[in-house]
Amino acid sequence: MDKSILEKRIHDKAEERADKYFEEISEFFYQHEELVANGQEGLVLKPISENKSINFRSPYCDDESLFNSQDTLSKYTNWQDIRKELVEKYEKEETDNILNKLDSINYLLEGK
């Protein structure tokens, strides 16, 4: 297997894990009905400018609620920085996992 292919697969797997992290946070708001903005209800951030409040989550996918998309979350938070750190952390974990498996295979093949 080519090194660049392996590196890409590790990176892709790490990005999938970071995306899953976002989905788990986002899903939390859907699982708790009292937090989802339906009209005036739901958890909102206090006005940040122009008296505009931001919902944490909304049943309408095309609005500006924080956890409706990673793009919207990135617009109002440092999510991209956190996501980058998560991807780097997960790349290291995935690499370590592969190396441990290779060590185990090597141990079995050499019989030591």
DRENNUTI-856341 format. One record per residue (C-alpha): x negated, y, z; residue number from 1. Coordinates in steps of 0.25 Angstrom, whole numbers, always signed. Layout:
<nodes>
c1 = X c2 = Y c3 = Z i = NUM
...
</nodes>
This chain:
<nodes>
c1 = +0 c2 = +0 c3 = +0 i = 1
c1 = -5 c2 = +14 c3 = -4 i = 2
c1 = -9 c2 = +23 c3 = +8 i = 3
c1 = +0 c2 = +34 c3 = +2 i = 4
c1 = +12 c2 = +25 c3 = +1 i = 5
c1 = +10 c2 = +21 c3 = +15 i = 6
c1 = +9 c2 = +35 c3 = +20 i = 7
c1 = +21 c2 = +40 c3 = +12 i = 8
c1 = +29 c2 = +28 c3 = +18 i = 9
c1 = +24 c2 = +32 c3 = +32 i = 10
c1 = +28 c2 = +46 c3 = +30 i = 11
c1 = +42 c2 = +43 c3 = +24 i = 12
c1 = +45 c2 = +34 c3 = +36 i = 13
c1 = +40 c2 = +45 c3 = +46 i = 14
c1 = +50 c2 = +55 c3 = +38 i = 15
c1 = +61 c2 = +45 c3 = +39 i = 16
c1 = +59 c2 = +44 c3 = +54 i = 17
c1 = +59 c2 = +59 c3 = +56 i = 18
c1 = +72 c2 = +60 c3 = +47 i = 19
c1 = +78 c2 = +50 c3 = +56 i = 20
c1 = +74 c2 = +58 c3 = +68 i = 21
c1 = +82 c2 = +70 c3 = +63 i = 22
c1 = +94 c2 = +61 c3 = +59 i = 23
c1 = +94 c2 = +55 c3 = +73 i = 24
c1 = +95 c2 = +69 c3 = +79 i = 25
c1 = +105 c2 = +73 c3 = +69 i = 26
c1 = +114 c2 = +61 c3 = +71 i = 27
c1 = +114 c2 = +64 c3 = +86 i = 28
c1 = +122 c2 = +77 c3 = +83 i = 29
c1 = +132 c2 = +69 c3 = +75 i = 30
c1 = +134 c2 = +58 c3 = +86 i = 31
c1 = +138 c2 = +69 c3 = +96 i = 32
c1 = +150 c2 = +75 c3 = +90 i = 33
c1 = +150 c2 = +87 c3 = +100 i = 34
c1 = +136 c2 = +91 c3 = +94 i = 35
c1 = +141 c2 = +92 c3 = +79 i = 36
c1 = +146 c2 = +105 c3 = +75 i = 37
c1 = +160 c2 = +105 c3 = +71 i = 38
c1 = +166 c2 = +119 c3 = +70 i = 39
c1 = +161 c2 = +126 c3 = +82 i = 40
c1 = +158 c2 = +113 c3 = +90 i = 41
c1 = +144 c2 = +106 c3 = +91 i = 42
c1 = +131 c2 = +110 c3 = +96 i = 43
c1 = +125 c2 = +123 c3 = +89 i = 44
c1 = +112 c2 = +131 c3 = +91 i = 45
c1 = +115 c2 = +145 c3 = +96 i = 46
c1 = +115 c2 = +156 c3 = +85 i = 47
c1 = +101 c2 = +158 c3 = +80 i = 48
c1 = +104 c2 = +169 c3 = +70 i = 49
c1 = +116 c2 = +176 c3 = +65 i = 50
c1 = +124 c2 = +170 c3 = +75 i = 51
c1 = +123 c2 = +157 c3 = +68 i = 52
c1 = +124 c2 = +144 c3 = +76 i = 53
c1 = +118 c2 = +131 c3 = +71 i = 54
c1 = +125 c2 = +118 c3 = +73 i = 55
c1 = +116 c2 = +106 c3 = +77 i = 56
c1 = +125 c2 = +97 c3 = +68 i = 57
c1 = +137 c2 = +98 c3 = +59 i = 58
c1 = +146 c2 = +88 c3 = +52 i = 59
c1 = +143 c2 = +97 c3 = +39 i = 60
c1 = +130 c2 = +93 c3 = +33 i = 61
c1 = +129 c2 = +106 c3 = +25 i = 62
c1 = +128 c2 = +115 c3 = +37 i = 63
c1 = +116 c2 = +121 c3 = +44 i = 64
c1 = +117 c2 = +112 c3 = +57 i = 65
c1 = +104 c2 = +108 c3 = +62 i = 66
c1 = +105 c2 = +93 c3 = +61 i = 67
c1 = +112 c2 = +92 c3 = +48 i = 68
c1 = +99 c2 = +91 c3 = +41 i = 69
c1 = +84 c2 = +92 c3 = +43 i = 70
c1 = +84 c2 = +105 c3 = +34 i = 71
c1 = +93 c2 = +112 c3 = +43 i = 72
c1 = +86 c2 = +107 c3 = +56 i = 73
c1 = +73 c2 = +112 c3 = +50 i = 74
c1 = +79 c2 = +126 c3 = +47 i = 75
c1 = +82 c2 = +129 c3 = +62 i = 76
c1 = +71 c2 = +120 c3 = +69 i = 77
c1 = +57 c2 = +115 c3 = +67 i = 78
c1 = +62 c2 = +101 c3 = +63 i = 79
c1 = +52 c2 = +100 c3 = +51 i = 80
c1 = +41 c2 = +102 c3 = +61 i = 81
c1 = +47 c2 = +91 c3 = +70 i = 82
c1 = +50 c2 = +82 c3 = +58 i = 83
c1 = +35 c2 = +84 c3 = +53 i = 84
c1 = +30 c2 = +80 c3 = +67 i = 85
c1 = +39 c2 = +68 c3 = +67 i = 86
c1 = +35 c2 = +63 c3 = +53 i = 87
c1 = +20 c2 = +64 c3 = +57 i = 88
c1 = +23 c2 = +56 c3 = +70 i = 89
c1 = +31 c2 = +46 c3 = +63 i = 90
c1 = +20 c2 = +44 c3 = +52 i = 91
c1 = +10 c2 = +41 c3 = +63 i = 92
c1 = +20 c2 = +31 c3 = +69 i = 93
c1 = +23 c2 = +25 c3 = +56 i = 94
c1 = +8 c2 = +24 c3 = +53 i = 95
c1 = +5 c2 = +18 c3 = +67 i = 96
c1 = +16 c2 = +8 c3 = +65 i = 97
c1 = +10 c2 = +3 c3 = +51 i = 98
c1 = -4 c2 = +3 c3 = +57 i = 99
c1 = +1 c2 = -6 c3 = +69 i = 100
c1 = +8 c2 = -15 c3 = +59 i = 101
c1 = -5 c2 = -16 c3 = +51 i = 102
c1 = -13 c2 = -19 c3 = +63 i = 103
c1 = -3 c2 = -30 c3 = +67 i = 104
c1 = -4 c2 = -36 c3 = +53 i = 105
c1 = -19 c2 = -35 c3 = +53 i = 106
c1 = -20 c2 = -42 c3 = +67 i = 107
c1 = -11 c2 = -54 c3 = +61 i = 108
c1 = -20 c2 = -55 c3 = +49 i = 109
c1 = -33 c2 = -55 c3 = +56 i = 110
c1 = -28 c2 = -63 c3 = +68 i = 111
c1 = -35 c2 = -55 c3 = +78 i = 112
</nodes>
